[in-house]
Amino acid sequence: MRDGDPGGELNEGASKSILGPNPFVGFRAQDVASAAGELLREAAAHPALVLEQQATLARDVVRVFANQSELRPARDDKRFEDPAWTQNPFYKAALGSYLAWTNALEEFVDKSSFDTVTKQRARFVTQLLTDALSPSNSLANPVALRRALDTGGISLVDGLRNMLSDIKDNGAMPAMVDKSAFEVGKNLAVTPGSVVFANDVLELIQYAPQTEQTFALPLLFVPPQINKYYVFDISPEKSMIDFMLKGGVSCFAISWRNPTAAQRDWNLDTYVDAIVAAIEAARNIAGTEKVNVVGACAGAMTLAALLGYYAAKGGQRPLNSATLLVAVIDSEGESTLFLFATKDSIETAKAASRRKGVLEGEEMGRIFAWLRPNDLVWNYWVNNYLLGKTPPAFDILFWNADTTRLPAEFHADLLDAFAEAKFKKPGAMIVKGLPIDLRTVDLDSYFVAGITDHITPWKGVYGTMTTFGGDKTMVLSAAGHIQSLINPPQAASKRQYYLNPEHPSDADGWLEGASATKGSWWGHWLAWIQERSGDRVAAPGELGNAAHPPQRPAPGSYVLEK
């Protein structure tokens, strides 16, 4: 995080954790309750273990009050950074007691007889409980008390006002961002360009070149259907599209329509067909036989389906290379998202979206917030309500809150693909009537993952990479989910990424043999794309062509739909 960025540490914690709503099943209240019930049954079945942890808790609490406790918050736990937590006897005792019973709960789960999955679910539920009951979330928080005194109680009034506003307008969740500070097309998504093709599903934006010469083959950006496209074009200093344009790469980007219940029948084939139409328009405008493509998250999954389709179809293929960002194509991983993905919960999720016609972005946004409550709930609870402050003005958080919907049938297709590992099983996934096998995809491909990504774990991305044929490059960014994407060189001086040209079957083996490079992976990717983009040619003087004339300036109209 560069000095002077709005929101500071509040934004840093959130930006490590988010990409916004995703098409996974998430978890239901009854799933959490079921895991809590397992904990109670375990306690009843193993009273000796309960007594052991009670003795541990009692011993630790005695040490706390005797000022002999060695329990400390995690080094990166920012809830207790105020000196009062370690210097004031009252707060020191409160913190020590909290850590003692938290530690006792964690040890109970670790020593339980649960199988691996049940143990992970139990850890998640106990973490929800202990995070919620943290003393930092109460008005006794020393920072909150100090601010209340300094403001003569005005901060408490402002906090109540913020809470009532969030109950009314934000689904009773603490707001993460000051939305009044941003406007798409004004200070977000401002790279110059024009919509040069549109249909019911997408708008295709062509961007104005920023160099006198450009590479012949264009690069098409395919965003996740679950977010607005401008994750690739947040702001000039964080724009992946702007970075590639400055490197002489001609860029096109898809902007998906925000579907309503009227589009409930749109499915995977619908989106594959839409990408095909965008590719054909980009080829026609650029005058080339092929294009390079890049997709993120669900957009990368759709690209995987398209790549498999082209391989199954045979003949001339219009794609020269593919880049897949944070792309996990099955549920075989360590992501918290899959803990509650049972057959019953998946069917319930599909039934719910089919009743409504869509999966609402706000619903998934709330689920994802509770997957990382300290980052995405409780720090905003403290900031907005206990301190009475306005949430920060942070562009990435605005984008994250600018949610979109998923058509019911596409949501069902994605859930089935994950639950049944269709992409990993040759012939199991049917795309436009053809069974696909990703092993037959033989074009050059580039994969990016984040080493601390909890949504699409890097080992899952590595597993995705090994599924493909062709020449493959894997880059592991030393960052979380969103920071792995928005990784501009000027903001990445303290970051690094890992490369290893060898691809052993074991992801840990790949990392062990990888070399670290300081900075952002963007420069490495730019060079990789340039090598696969043909000769340099004179940059076009105008956007579009006779068949696809400019229709409206970027960012277009679909991105503005609510």
N, C-alpha and C positions, 0 to 999 in steps of 0.2 A: 504493500500500500504506500503510495507516494505521499510525502508530506503535503498537507494542505487539501487532501481529498476530503470531501464532505462526509461527515458521519464517522470518520476515523475507525476506531476499533469496532464499533457497532456494525459497520458495513463489512469490515474484514471478516468477522465471524460468519456473517450471513452469506457472503459471496463465496465462501469455501463450501457451502452446503447446498446450493440450489441450482437447479435448472428449471424450476417450475413444475407444473403438473406433468405427469407421465402416464402412459397407458397401462400401468400395472394395477393389480387389484388392490394394493394397499392393505388396510386392515379395518375391521369393523369393531364396534363396541363389544359385540358378543364374543369376538375372537380374543380381545383383551381380557374380558371377564372370564372366559374359559381358561386362559393362561393363569389368571389369578386363582381360579378354583384349583388348578393343578398344584399351585404353591400351598394352598390350605390343606389339600389331601396329602401332600408330601409331609407337611408338618405333623398331621395326625398319625401318619404311618411311621414316622421316625422321630418319636419324642426325644430320644437320646441326642439326636442332632440338634433339635431345638434347644435342649438344655445346654448343650455345648456352646451354641452361639449366644445364648443368654449369659453364660458365664464369661464369654469373651467380651460381650458388650459391657457387662458390669465392671470387669477388669479395666477396660479402656476408659470408661467414664471416671472411675476412681483416679486413674492416671491423669486424666484431663484436669480434674479439680485439685490434684496434687502438683500440677504444673510439671508433670513428667511424661506427658504424652508425646509420641513421635509421629502421630498422624498429621499429615499435611495435605492440603488440596493439591490436585495435579498441577504441574508447572504451567500448563496453558489454561487453567481455570481462572477466568477473569472476574468471577463473581465476588471473590474475596480479596481483591487487590488493595482495597482501602486499608491503610495502616491500623485502623481501629480493630480490625479482625484479629490482629496479632499482638496489639499493644494494650488495648483496653481489657481488663480482666473479665468483664461481663461478656463482651463479644468473643473473647478468646475461648471462654467456657461454652458459649453457644455454638461456636464453630466446631470445637473439639467434640462436643456431644453429638452434633449432626454427623460428623465424619465417622464417629464410633458406631452409631446405629446403621449408617449407610454401609460401612465395612462389614458389619455383622450380617446384614441382608445379602450382600454380595457373596460372602463366604458360605452362607446357607445354600445359595443356588449352586455355587461351585462344587460343594460337597454332596449335593443331592444325588439321587439315583436316576434322575431324568436322562433320557436319551439326548443326543446332541441337539436336535431341532427343538425339543421341548425346553431344554436348558437355555437355548438362545431366546426363545419366546419369554421365558421367565425372567431372564436378564433385562429384556426390553421393558417388561411390565414393572419390575422393581425400579428400573431407571426412571420411568415416568413418575412413579410415586416419589422417589427421593428427590428428583429435580423439582417437582411441584412443591414439596415441603421444605425446600431450602430456606434458611432464615434470611437469605438475601432477597427473597421475594416478598417480605413483609415490610410494614411501615417501620419496623425496628431497624431496618437497614441503615447503617450510620450515614451513608451518603444521602439517603432520603431525608433522614432527620435533620441533617445539617442544612440541606436545601430548604426544608420547611421553615427552619428558624431564620435563615438568611432572607427568605422572601416574605416573612410574616404570615405564613400559611397559604400564600397565593399559589404555590406549587401544588398543594393538595386540591385546591379548587380547580386549577388547570388540569390536574390528573383526572379528577372526576368528570370534567367536561370531555376529555379525550376518551374516557371509558364509555360514556353515554353515546358519543359519536360512533365509536367502533361497534357498540351493540346495535346501533341503528343501521350503519352503512357497511360494516365489514364482517358480518356474521359473528359478532362477539369475539373476534380475534384481534389482538393488538396490531394496529397498522405498522407495517415495516418501512413505509416510505411516505414522504410528503409529495403526493401526486401533483400538487399545484405547481411544482417547480419544473415540470417537463411537458413537452408537447411533441408528439411524433411529427416529423417533417420540419420542425422549428429548431429544436436542439437535440433531437434524436433522429437517427436514420436520415442524415442530411447529405450523404454523398450524392453528387449530381448524377442524374440518369432519367430515363423515361420508361414508362410501360409501353412495350412494343408488341405484346400479344396478351390476350386474355380469353378465358373461357369461364364456365360456371365454377370451376374448381380453383383456378389460380390466375394470378397476374404474373407476367414475366417482365422483369425489369432489366434493361440494358444500361450499364453505367458508362458515363463519358470517360474516354481515355485520359490519362494524366501524363502520358509520355508521347513524344513525337513518333516513336515506333512502338508497335506492340507485337507480341507473339501471335502467330496465325490462329492457333487453336484456342478457342475461348474456354473459360472455366465457369461451370454452372453450379451455383449454390442451392442445395436442397435443404430447407430448414425442417425442424420437427413440426409435425402437424399439431402438436400440443402447445406450441408457442408461436408468437409473432416472429417473422423472419429476421427482424433487425437485431437479433443476437449477433448476427454477422456484421452489423453496421450500427453499433450502439452510439458512438460518438467519434469524431475524427481521430482522436488519440487512441481509441480502443477498437477501431473498425478493421476487421479482417479484410473486408472488401477493399477499403481504401489502401491498405498495406499492399495487397496484391496488384492493384491498379498502378501504384507507384513503382512496382517491380516490372511493369510492362505487360502484365497479364490482362487480357480482355475478360471482363466479368459480366455475367448474367446472374440474376437471383430470382428464385420463385417466391412469391408471396401468396400463401394459401388463403382461401376464403374462410371466414369464420362460420362454420355450418350451424344451422338451426335444425329443429325437428323435421323440417321439410326435406333435409338432406340425410335423413336417418339411414337410408339404404346405401349410402356411399361406403364402399369397402376397400380392401387392399387393392383390388384390380382397378378401382376408380382412380386411386392415387398413382398407381403405376402408369395407367393410360395418360394421366395428366402430365407426368414427367416425360413420357415419350413425346407428347405434343410440344412441351417446352424445349426438349432437345432438338426436335425438328425445326422449330422456329429459330433457335440459336444457330443451328447449322446453316439454315437458309440465309440468315442475316450476315454471318461471318464468312459464308462461301466456302465452308470446309466440310469434309466428309465425316469428321469426328469432333467430339468435344471431350474435355475432362470434366468430371463431376466430383462434388464434395457434399457430404450429408452428415448431419449430426443427430444422435439419439434416434427417435422414431423415424426421422428423415433418412438416417443411415440404414435402418431396418428396411425401409421401403426401397432404398437403393439396392440393398442385398437381394430383395425379391426381383428387382428389375435386372440386375446382373445375372441372376440365375435364369431368368426368362430368356435373355438374349443368348446365353450359352446353350440352353435347351433348344432354342429355335434354330440355331446355326446360321450360316450365311454371313453376310456383311454386317458388322456391328458398329453402331455409331459412337461408341465410347472408347476413348484411348487410355484413360486411367481413372481410378476411383479412389477417393479419400474418405474414410469412415471415421468419424469423431465420436468418442465415448459410446461405442456401438456394442451393446450386448444383445445377443439374439436368442438367449434361452435363460432359464431360471437357475442354472447350475452355477451358483456363486455365493458370495458371502454378504450380499446386500440385505439390509434390513427389510427391504420391500418384499422379499420372498418368504419371510418368516410365517406369514399368515395366508399364503397363497395355496390354500387347500382346494380340493375339487369343489366342495360346497361353496366356499367363498367366491371362487371364480364364477360359478354358475349364478350366484346371487348378484355379483357385479354386472354380469352380462344382462340378466333380467332387468335390473334397475335401469341401465342405460337404454334398453329397448323400450321400456315403459315410457321414458321421457323422450326418446328419440336421439338423445345426445348424452355424453358424459360432460357435465359442467366443469370448466376449469377451476372454478372456485372450490368445488368439492375436493378435487385432487390437491389443490393448493393447501387446504387445511390439513389433509392427511400428511402431506410432506412436511408441513411445519411441525407436526407432532412426532415425526421421525427424528428430528433434531431439535427438541424443545428448548434447550438452553440457548441455542443459536437463533432460533426462529420464533420463539414464543416469549420465554421468560426475560430475555434481555430487553425486549420491547415493552414487556409488562413493567419492568423497572423504569425504563426511560420515559414511557408515555404516561404511566399512571402514578408511580411513586415519586418520580422527579418532576412530573408535569411538563415534560418537554415535548416539542413537536418532533415527530419521527424525522430521520435524516432525509435530505434530498440526495439520493444516490441513483444514478441512471440504471445500473444493473437491477436494483430492487424494483424500480419502476417497471422495467421490462418484465420482471418476474411476476409482478402483480397485474400486468396487462394480459390476462388469461384468454385462452381460446377454448372452444369445445371440440369434442371428438364425436363424429357420427357413430351411432350405435353399432352398426355392422363392422365398421373399421375397428372400433374398440374390441368387439368380439373376436375379430381376426387376429389382432395382436395378442389378446389373452390366450387364445388357442395356440398360437405360435410359441408363446413362452411355456405354457403348461405342458405341451406335448413335444417340446423341443423339435418342432417341425423343420427348422432351418438346418439342424444338425443331422437329420435323418434323410438320406438321399431318397427323393421321390415323395416324401411326406407332404411337402408344401406344394400346392398347386397354384400357379400364377398364370392368369389368362388362359386357363385350360391345359397348361403344360406342367408336368411334374418337374421340379428343379433339383439340381445337385450342385451345391456351391463349390464342390471340388473341381468341377469342370470350368469354373470361371478362371480364365487364364490371362487376363490383362494385369498390368502393374497396379498394385494397390498400396495404400499408405494408411496406417492406423495410429490413432492417438488416444492415449488413456491418461488418467490422473492417478498418481500413486496413493493419494488419500481420498479418492472418490468413493463415497459410501453408497451412491445410487447405482452407478454402473462400475463395479469394482474392476480394477485394472486387469486382474487375472481373468475375469470374464471377457474383457476386450481381447486379451491375448488368445483366449479360446476361440473367439470369433475369428481372429486373424488366421489361426491354424486351420480353420474350416475351408478357407479359400485356396484355390490353386493360383498359379502365376507367380510372378516376382513380387515379394511382399516386404514392406518396410514397417517396423514397429517403433513408435516413439512413446516413451513414458515420461510425462511431465511431472515434476515434483510439486504437484499442486492438487487441489480438490476438483470437484466436478466442473463448476463454472470457470474457475481460474485456469483450468486446462484448456479451455477454449479462448477466453479473452485474456491473451497472454502477450500483449504487445512488447516489443523489445525495450522501449523506453521505460516500461514499468516492471521489467523483469530482471533488473540487475542483480537481485538477490536470489533469483530462481535458477533452476537447472533442469535438464532433461537427460534421459538415458537412451542409448542406442546400442543395439547388438545385431549385426547382420546374420548371425546364426539363430535358428528357430528350433530349439529343442522342444520336446513334447511338454516338458515341465516349465511352467512360468517362472518359478523360483530359480531354476537353472538358467533361464534367459537373463534374469536380473543379475544373478551372480556374475555372469560373463559380460554384462553391459558396461559401457564407459559413460561417464558423466560429462556433460558439456554445460558451461555456465550460460545463463541467459534464456531467451525464448526459443521455442522450436519453430516459430514462424519463419525465421530466415532459412532454416534447413528445409522446410516444406516448400518455400518459394523457389529455392534452387531445384528441388525435385520436380516441381510443376513446370518450371522453365525448360528443363531438359525434355519434357514430354509435351511441349506446346508448339513444336515446329519452328519455322524460320521467323525472323523479325520482318514485319511488313509496315508500311506507312499506316499510322493510326487513322481510322475513319474520321472524316470531317463532320459527319452527321450520324445520328443514331437511327437504327431501324433501316428499312429499305422500302421499296415500292409495295412489296407483299405484306410487310409488317411495319407500317408507319408509326411514329410515336403517337400515343393516345392521350397520355397525361403525364405530368412530371412525377418522378419518384418522390415519395415512397408509394404512390398509387392510392387506390381507394379501399382495397380489401383489408389492408392493415389497420384502417381506421374503424372498421366495423366492430361493434360491441355485441 
